[in-house]
Amino acid sequence: MPHIIVKIAVGRSDENKHLIATALTKAIMHSAQVPDEALSVSIEDFDPAEWGAKVFKPDIIDKPDLLYKKPGYTPA
């Protein structure tokens, strides 16, 4: 029962967030071979000025063993 949490910079519309959730759902259904009913997706908005402290450090830098796709940037 995968639950996907997307952390993203503020500014996306609800329509765009639904498109993101739909695309992720299809990808996980295919790759993890789970039915639609088993999946959930949440999207958390973050101010870009807070990204480094609230997302990059705690979720990327501090958890390297959980990271399967590394970013190609470092926040300012």
N, C-alpha and C positions, 0 to 999 in steps of 0.2 A: 504494500500500500504506500506508494511513493507520495510524499508531500514536497512540492517544489516551492522554495522561497526565492523570489527575485527581488534583489535590492537594486534600485535604479535611481538616477538623478531625477528630481522633480521636473515636471513639465509635460509628461505624456498624458494624453487624453484617456478617458475611460475606454473609448473605442480602441485605441492603440493597445491598452493593457489587455483587453479581451483578445486582440489579435496575438499578442505575445503568449497569453495563456493557452490559446488554441494551438499555436505552433508547438509549444513545449509539450502539451498533452499528446499531440500526434507523434512527436519524436520519442517520447518516453514509452507510449503504448507500443510502438514498433520495436525500439531497442531493448526494453525490459520485458516485453511480451506480457503486458498487463492490460486488463480491460479499462475502458474509460471510467467506469464506476469506481475503480480502485485509486484513482488519482485526484489530487487536489493541488491547487496553485494559489499562492498569495503573492501580492506585489507590494513591497514597502518602498515608499518614496523617501529620498534623502536629499538634503540641501548639499550641493557640491562642496561648499565650504566645510561641511562636517564629514565628508566622505572618508578622508584619511583616518580620522579618529574613531568614527562609528562603524565603518565597514572594512576599509583596507587593512588596518592593523589587526582588529580582533578576528576577522573572518578569513583573511588571506595570509598576512605575515605570521600571525600566531597559530595558524592551523595548516602548516604546509603538508602534512600527511593526508589531509582530507581534500586537497586541491588537485583536481584532475585536469583542469585547464588553467594555466597560469596567465595572468594579464601581461600585456606588453607595455605597461606604463607604470609610473609611480606618481602618486598625487603630489601636488605642489605643497 
